[in-house]
Amino acid sequence: MAFLSGFVSYLLLLIVFVVVGGAAVFLGITLRKNANAKAETAENETAAE
């Protein structure tokens, strides 16, 4: 019974790490896309002048 309890505990910990890591990757990609779009807009405005 102790093995099963320990296994479930580590499984839940792994799931938490995967969820946090996935959220961090999603947030990083979103922020990078926003920064790239903002830089491209500024570059286009500078080139138009």
C-alpha positions as CSV (number, residue, x, y, z in Angstrom):
1,M,0.0,0.0,0.0
2,A,2.9,2.4,0.8
3,F,4.3,1.8,-2.7
4,L,1.0,2.7,-4.4
5,S,0.7,5.8,-2.2
6,G,4.2,6.9,-3.1
7,F,3.7,6.2,-6.8
8,V,0.5,8.3,-6.9
9,S,2.3,11.1,-5.0
10,Y,5.1,11.2,-7.5
11,L,2.7,10.9,-10.4
12,L,0.8,13.9,-9.2
13,L,4.0,15.9,-8.7
14,L,5.0,15.0,-12.3
15,I,1.6,16.2,-13.6
16,V,2.0,19.5,-11.7
17,F,5.5,20.0,-13.2
18,V,4.2,19.3,-16.7
19,V,1.3,21.7,-16.4
20,V,3.6,24.5,-15.0
21,G,6.2,23.8,-17.7
22,G,3.5,23.9,-20.4
23,A,2.1,27.1,-19.1
24,A,5.5,28.7,-19.1
25,V,6.2,27.6,-22.7
26,F,2.8,28.9,-23.8
27,L,3.4,32.2,-22.0
28,G,6.9,32.6,-23.5
29,I,5.7,32.0,-27.0
30,T,2.8,34.4,-26.6
31,L,5.1,37.2,-25.2
32,R,7.7,36.6,-28.0
33,K,5.0,36.8,-30.7
34,N,3.7,40.1,-29.2
35,A,7.2,41.5,-29.0
36,N,7.9,40.5,-32.6
37,A,4.6,42.1,-33.8
38,K,5.3,45.3,-31.9
39,A,8.9,45.5,-33.4
40,E,7.6,44.8,-36.9
41,T,5.0,47.6,-36.5
42,A,7.6,50.1,-35.3
43,E,9.9,49.1,-38.1
44,N,7.2,49.6,-40.7
45,E,6.3,53.0,-39.3
46,T,10.0,54.1,-39.4
47,A,10.4,52.9,-43.0
48,A,7.2,54.7,-44.1
49,E,8.6,58.1,-42.9
